[in-house]
Amino acid sequence: MNAVNIENAKVFLSGREILHNINWQVKRGERCFILGANGAGKTTLVRMLMGYAWPVYGATVEVLGHRFGTVNLQELRKRIAWVSPLMHQWLGDREWTGREMVLSGPDATIGLYRDATPEEEARAAALMESLRATHLMQRKVHTMSSGEQVKVLIARALMTNPELMILDEPSVYLDIAGREFLLHTIDELAASHPLLTIIFITQRIEDILPTFNRGMILRQGDILAYGTRDEVLTETNLRCAFDLDIRLIHARNGRLWTVIE
């Protein structure tokens, strides 16, 4: 059964066609990457998956077995964990702690506006411990590094036992150490939640961990390549996607690094 099924989807924003005739499926439990340069259409694709951008008439968008147009999107979104570093911009003037941010997950709010139940408190503590982030529970979110904030957001997302997790360029603001710290966390998350479907969106080839064994490349709103990791991540495809003379270096740990010739 597919976690995501998109057929014949075209999306227009401000009168301009951003996505062109997208056909794409992700099976339940898969770890899938979406790679593309800035302006490739990655953000619009995520917005369509979450029901914040709609394709023109005639398209099919199904997420977790529910077809858009026939489902309560607010209820469906509770089964989807969307983790983006941009979420910290929604904190407002309140100085929320890591604990309060994690506990806000079931309410789909940014910050806690009620008393949490003992069961929720225990789950939040266990999730933060599993992410090796217990020390962040009482820290103010605005004092955390970008990597620490993303860990809190991952724990917040897991509070609802999601069936689909969308990691939307989570390392975009991180330095090398912070990025590696976060990628190790994602690797552990994938290993400890085998039934969780994970979609990882990035513009960095080296961020695509070996656990992401299927994926696609977007280029100017079109699917340039779609299939297994080895089929998609080729020098020919990457050169076309980024308009650069890219050479791939295969590391012993299974990751790919790029050299511009």
N, C-alpha and C positions, 0 to 999 in steps of 0.2 A: 504493500500500500504506500502511496506517495504522501509525504508530508507537504510537498509543494507541487502543484500542477498549474502551469501557465501555458495558455495556448492563444496564439494570434493576438498578442497584446501590443497595442500602440498607445503611447501616453503622450499627450500634449500638455505643455505648461506655458502659459503666457502666449498662446498661439503658435508655439514652436514644437515640432515633434521631437521628443527627447528619446523615447524608446521606439524601435522599429520592429514590429512583428516578432515579438519575443515568444519563443517556444522553449520551455525549460521545465524539467522535473527533478525533484529531489526525493529519494526514498526515505522512509522513516528509519532513523538510526544512522543515516549517512553523515559523514563529515565532509562538507562541500565548501570550496573556496570560490570567491568571485574576485577576479583580478582586473584592474583597469587603471588607466591614467586619469588624472583630473579631467572631469567633463565627459567621462565615458558613459555615464548613466547609472553608476552604482547607487548613489543616494536616491534617485528616482525609483529604482527597482525596489529598494528597501521600503520606501514610502508606499509603493503599490502593494507589497506583501503585508504591510500593516493596515492597509485600507485608508491611507491618507492621500493617495493619488489614484485616480481611476482611469483605466484604459477606455478607449472608445468602444462603442457598441459592437458586439460580435466576438469579443474576447472572452476567455474563460480564465478565472483566477480562483483556484481552490487551495486552501491552506488547512492542514490537519483534517482533511476530508469534508470540509465545508465550503460550498461555493459562495463567493461574494455576490451579494444581492439577495441571498436567501438566508443569511445568518446575522445574528446580533454581533456586530463587530466588537462592541465593548466587552462582551462576554468572551469572545474568541481571543481577544488580546490578552486576557488573563492567563491563557495557556501558552503565550509566546513571551519569551524573555528577550528584550531588545536592550543591548548594552552598547552605549556610545559615550565616548569621552565628552561629547558636547552636552551631556545631561547635567554636568556640574554648573553650566551656565544658568540653569533654571532654579538654583538654590534660593535666589532672592536675598533678603536682608537677614534671614534667620541663620544662626550659627548652629546648624544641625550637627550632631555627633554621628560617628560611624554606626553606632547602635540604632539611632533613630532612623537613619537612612535605610538600613537593612530591614528594620521592622515596618517601613512604609511600603514594602513590596506588595503585600496582599491587597492594599488599598489603591495601588497604582498611583500614589501621590509622591511628590518629592518632599520628604520629611513626614514626621509622625504627628497626627492631629488627634489622637485618642490614646487611651491606655491600652497597652498590649496585654494579651493574655499570657499566663504562665507558660502555656504550650508554645506560643510564638516566641517568647523570650528564650526558651530552651533551644528552639530550632535555630534562631538567629545566632546564639552563642556557639552551637555545634557547627554551623556553616562557616562562621568566621574562624573557628579552630581548624576546620578542614582545609581552609585556604591559608593557614598560618598567619592569620590577621587578627588574632584576639587582642593584640596591643592597640588596635585601631578602634576598638569599641567605644571608648570614651574620648577619643580625639575629635576635635572639630574638623569637619570635612574640608573646610577651606584652608586648613593648615597642612593637609596631606599633599604628598607628591601626586603627580598625575597617575603613576602606576598604582599607588595605594588607593586612590579614588576609584580606579577601575576595579580593583579587588572588592571594594565595598559594593560597587554596582553589580558585580557578578553575584555576590552573596544575596543582595537585594532581589535579583532576578530569580535565584534559586528558591526563595521563600515560598513560591507558589507551585513548586514541582512542575516546571514548564515542560512541554513536550518538544518545543522548538526554541532554540537560542540563536539569536542573530547578533554576532559580534561585529559591530559596524566601525571598522578602522580603529580598534581599541588602542593601538600603539602609536597613533599619528603624532602625538605631542611628546613622546618619550625619547630620552637619550638612549644610548646603546645599552647601558646597564639596566635601566628601567624597562626597556623593551624585552630584554632576555628574561628578566624577572617575570614579566607578564606572560610571555610565551610559555615559560615553564609552568606557570599556573594553569594556562589553557590546556597544556598537554596533560596535566594531572586531572583536570576537570573532565576531559574526554575519556580518560582511562577509568575514572571512578563513576561515570554516568553512561554506561554503554548503550542505553536505550534513547538517550537524548540526541535529537537531530541538531547538528550545529552547522550554521552557515557563517563563514568567516570572510569578511570583506576587507580588501587591502589594495594598496597600490605598490606594495613592496614585495618582490618575489621572495626575498630571504625570510619573510615572516611566515611563509606558508609551510607549516610543520608537516612532517611525513604522515601524521595522523589524518590530514586532509587529503584523501586519496582520490577524490573526484572534484571537478570544478569546471569553471568556464572563464573565458576572457571576454570582457566587453570592450568595444571600440566604437566611439561615436554613436552609441545607442544601438549597435548591432552586436550579436553574439559572433565573435571572431572564431572561437574554438570552444568545444564543449565535450567532455568525456572523462577518461581516467587522467590521473595526475601526469603520467608519462606522455599521454597523447596531447595534453594541453600545454604543458610547460616545455616547449621546444624553443630553440633559438629562433627558428623561422617565425613562429607565432609571436614571440616576445618582441622581435624586431619590428614586426608589423604593428603591434599594439602600442609601442612606445616611440616608434620612428627613430630608433637608435640602433647602432651596430652592436648588439648585445652578444656576449659570449658567456655561456653558463659554466660554472665550476661546481662540481658535485662534491659536497663534503661527506666525510665518513659517517656522520650522524644522519644522513639522508636529506639534509637541507640543501637548497640551491642558493648560490651566490652569483652575482653578476659582475662582469668586467665590460667596460665600454671600450671598444677598439677604435 
